[in-house]
């Protein structure tokens, strides 16, 4: 079924909340009790009340705009949309403001006879206005100044729930928004936000993804292929109009004060596509050419009709489609890990990684069944920006490949000139080469590396519905396609901001009570692997948990209340901690086992491992410090890996990871690892 509801979610949810917030903030300006803000659960709860509201002074965004005649047309639009009071109140807004010339051009292009006629179209005015506003206070993101821009999307969506994209103008002299509007005057810092003046009105593309692929102009052959294979119909969903958020919290509800159910269930997609010109360079100019090319890599589907999901052409096309929307800077979730880590001692990093940098290889699960895309991020170009590279056999943990554009010119990466093309339910990224699921090559690549997959990898619903955020969310049964559990269980997803805990990629899944939870993981290539999960101890409320993989019990149940330094586990700290430009030195562990390698062997013999040292925890640092190797997750006795056992498979396929609680309490599971058994000897610490 095709669910097309346009902006129902914004009109029903966001705008109502907006009106509430404007009312509340006006009240605050007159010194009304700050606690009144908490009466409205549909809006963000804030701990930042009191003096911030009652002593609110200075030039606001509203003041700035009204004091400059050059922006008078946008001010009139703000008034029509009833948004001006919002910009007079407390907050952290990023406002992209079209000047009067840009507004005049927009009104003419939209076919209005005059600016007054445009203002009469109140709903259209609202759509235009709120597309230009980002509420950074709503999720503690703050303002977005140009100094923090990178090539890709701004982290926080605008007030219509759409991403805005930043890039350097072709002449290198200014930042562009959505590849169309130039910032002509930026970084006007006000007490409640920042204003960037743009020379063109911003507008979101309302096309659905397959329609946009057909009309954008660079992907005509893929438009034909989507129709021939039936994948087009799979890309038409916008939101599940049958989803209704549960009204009552789970019986076991440890986060009752902060957790909430997702308000909607949106469907979003990413298309990683070669342009017609790139296809032509590879001899693909017609649909027949693409069909024959696909048979080279998917010969098992040669005899099936195109519309059959088992056909060569369908497998080729489906491998280019993701069931989640990822902007260019979201394809690899760096979360401050991929570059020099400011919380780690520079000398220690140089000793361990040779150049002070390390990289995280991650995985994308396409819509074609039983296939996977590997993706790494490398520093690239004069902007020091990241570009993902796909299915590359180089080891991302090898520091020789941190900034080597000349040596990596043969990889498949993004053509940024035709990427971040977003529409109502997805985004298109153009590729520099052909992306194919070469089973032999990809199997070779993955069997030669440690495969570490965050559990969120398998749950596209999290990203599509902004569940990976600064809140804790309950996951209703059936909300995530690859997550199943018995009625009565409590399942949460928590994003941990600012690296407060040792959680890989800043998030984790947690279950409470007496539960039975199953997550479909992978796919994983054929071969023999040691399988592990990463988890975090809590001495107060964890329980005893039994893990299964493909219904095979993984050893005896583990007690997640036991810290790593419990005698039954045997975790020890590495010996030396030093802090550059700091007077203190921390020491511990075994001086004879400086880096803890002997302790690693002892832990592994007992079925445990330390967490990797490729991510860190701020809470581990001494008071007042901003760096140091003690912040490495490897030095956190609460962050552990449990070895589930050795498993072998004869084909690439997904697997069922099952979690059954044996003693009432919580279970934390963060990531899962598959390590080829031939790599176990001499495995590094990250």
Secondary structure by P-SEA (a helix, b strand, c coil): cccccccccccccaaaaaaaaaaaaaaaaaccccccccccccccccccccccccccccccaaaaaaacccaaaaaaaaaaaccccccccccbbbbbcccaaaaaaaaaaaccccaaaaaaaaaaaaaaaaaacccccccccccccccccccccccccccccbbbbbbcccccccccccccccccccccccccbbbbbbcbbbbbbcccaaaaaacccccaaaaaaaaaaccccccccccccccccccccccccccccccccccbbbbbbccccccaaaaaaaccccaaaaaaaaaacccccccccccccccaaaaaaaaacccbbbcccccccccccccccccccaaaaaaaccccbbbbbbccccccccbbbbbbbcccccccbbbbbcccccccccccccccccccccbbbbcccccccccccbbbbbbccccccaaaaaaaaaaabbbbbcccccccccccccccccbbbbbcccccccccccccccccccccccccccccccccccccccbbbbbbcccccccccbbbbbbccccccccbbbbbcccccccccccccccccccccccccccccccccccbbbbbcccccccaaaaaaaaaaaccccccccbbbccccccccccccccccccccccbbbbccbbbbcccbbbbbbbbbcccbbbbbcbbbbbccccccccccc
